[in-house]
């Protein structure tokens, strides 16, 4: 099955010192990197997705700001595909769908940030577009959210969204994905 890895929004603003830090972003990025390296070594497909806000009142991912840069933990190499997006859904108003159809992709493996926003929106869209979807649970990160007077811890936000995404595809750990992809790419 032709598979692509999507590395979504693993950008500086989500890390300590950034404008919108998440909970444990480095741990998630390191897991995403392991999968990325597996695909690089085996010649598999992968795409970096980079969010650049077009909103005039944006507080992070501001065009021209270092915070929009892809984090060094999953560095983008020259010549590797990159898709620039301006909305949570990586397919919306981008050339991602055209790129994947050109490669005849059947399955997307999703890593990135934030679990409750771009990972969720992209996974649902991918499923709606007919792709098989796998979300890598330990290669995604999010943050605490507030609703009224209640703070929902990032761990609960993350797990709640992963539980819902199981309706759109599989949710797996990075080690399981690496074993699956390595076995498929060797054939």
C-alpha positions in Angstrom: 0.0 0.0 0.0 1.5 3.4 -1.0 1.9 5.4 2.1 3.0 8.9 3.0 4.1 10.4 6.3 2.7 13.8 7.0 4.8 15.8 9.5 2.4 18.5 10.5 3.3 21.9 12.1 6.3 20.7 14.1 7.5 24.3 14.3 9.4 26.5 16.7 6.5 28.4 18.1 5.2 25.1 19.7 8.4 24.5 21.7 9.7 26.2 24.9 10.6 29.8 24.1 8.1 29.9 21.3 4.9 32.0 21.2 2.5 29.1 21.8 4.3 26.2 23.6 2.7 22.8 23.9 3.1 20.1 26.5 6.0 17.7 25.7 6.5 18.8 22.1 10.1 17.5 22.0 9.1 14.0 22.9 6.5 13.9 20.2 8.9 15.4 17.7 11.5 12.8 18.4 9.0 10.0 17.7 8.0 11.8 14.5 11.7 12.0 13.6 12.2 8.2 14.0 9.4 7.6 11.5 10.7 10.3 9.2 14.2 8.7 9.2 12.8 5.3 8.5 11.1 6.6 5.4 14.1 8.6 4.3 16.3 5.5 4.6 13.9 3.3 2.8 13.0 5.8 0.1 9.4 6.3 1.3 7.2 9.3 0.8 7.0 12.1 3.3 5.8 15.7 3.4 6.5 18.5 5.8 3.4 20.7 6.5 4.2 24.2 7.6 1.6 26.6 9.0 2.0 30.3 8.3 -0.9 32.4 9.6 -2.6 35.0 7.3 -4.6 36.4 10.1 -3.7 40.0 10.9 -4.2 39.5 14.6 -2.2 36.2 14.7 -0.1 35.7 17.9 2.0 32.8 16.5 3.1 31.3 13.2 3.5 34.9 11.9 4.9 35.2 8.4 8.6 36.0 8.4 9.0 35.1 12.1 11.5 32.4 13.2 8.6 30.8 15.1 7.1 29.5 11.8 10.3 27.6 11.0 10.2 23.8 11.1 11.9 22.7 14.4 15.4 21.3 14.1 14.2 18.0 15.6 12.5 17.1 12.3 14.6 19.3 10.0 13.3 19.8 6.5 16.1 18.9 4.0 16.5 20.7 0.7 14.5 19.0 -2.0 12.0 17.4 0.3 8.4 18.2 -0.3 6.8 20.9 1.8 3.3 22.2 1.8 2.4 25.6 3.3 -1.0 25.9 4.9 -3.0 28.7 6.5 -5.8 26.7 8.1 -5.8 23.7 10.4 -6.7 21.2 7.6 -3.6 20.6 5.6 -5.7 19.8 2.5 -7.7 23.1 2.6 -6.4 25.6 -0.1 -3.1 23.7 -0.5 -1.7 21.4 -3.2 -1.4 18.4 -0.7 -4.2 16.4 -2.4 -2.7 16.9 -5.8 0.7 15.9 -4.6 -0.6 12.7 -2.9 -2.7 11.8 -5.9 0.3 12.3 -8.2 2.2 9.7 -6.0 -0.9 7.4 -6.0 -0.9 7.4 -2.2 -3.5 5.2 -0.5 -2.6 5.7 3.2 -1.5 8.7 5.2 0.5 8.4 8.5 0.0 11.5 10.5 2.3 13.0 13.1 2.5 16.5 14.4 1.0 19.3 16.3 -1.6 20.1 17.7 -3.5 16.9 18.2 -6.8 18.7 18.8 -6.4 21.1 15.9 -4.3 20.4 12.7 -3.8 16.7 13.4 -7.5 16.2 13.9 -8.7 18.4 11.0 -6.2 16.8 8.6 -6.9 13.2 9.7 -10.7 13.7 9.2 -10.2 15.3 5.8 -7.9 12.6 4.7 -10.5 10.0 5.6 -13.2 11.9 3.9 -11.0 12.1 0.7 -10.7 8.3 0.7 -7.3 7.7 2.3 -6.6 5.1 4.9 -5.5 7.0 8.0 -3.1 6.2 10.8 -2.5 8.7 13.5 0.7 8.2 15.5 -0.3 8.7 19.1 3.1 9.3 20.6 4.3 11.5 17.7 1.6 14.2 18.3 1.4 16.9 21.0 -1.2 19.4 22.3 -1.7 21.8 25.2 -4.1 22.4 28.0 -7.4 23.8 26.9 -9.8 26.0 28.8 -13.6 25.8 28.7 -15.3 28.3 31.0 -13.8 27.9 34.4 -12.4 24.4 33.6 -8.9 23.6 32.5 -8.6 20.4 30.5 -5.1 18.9 30.9 -3.2 18.3 27.6 -3.0 14.6 28.3 -6.8 14.4 28.5 -7.2 16.6 25.4 -4.8 14.4 23.5 -6.5 11.1 24.5 -10.0 12.4 23.8 -9.1 13.5 20.3 -7.3 10.2 19.6 -10.3 8.3 20.9 -12.5 10.2 18.5 -10.0 9.7 15.6 -10.3 5.9 15.9 -13.6 6.4 14.0 -11.6 7.8 11.0 -8.7 5.3 11.0 -6.1 3.6 13.2 -4.3 5.1 16.1 -0.9 3.5 16.7 2.4 4.0 18.5 5.6 5.0 16.7 7.3 1.7 17.2 4.4 -0.1 15.6 4.4 2.2 12.6 8.1 1.9 12.1 7.8 -1.9 12.1 4.9 -1.8 9.7 6.5 0.6 7.3 9.9 -1.0 7.4 8.4 -4.4 6.6 6.3 -3.0 3.7 9.2 -0.9 2.2 11.6 -3.9 2.2 9.3 -5.9 -0.1 
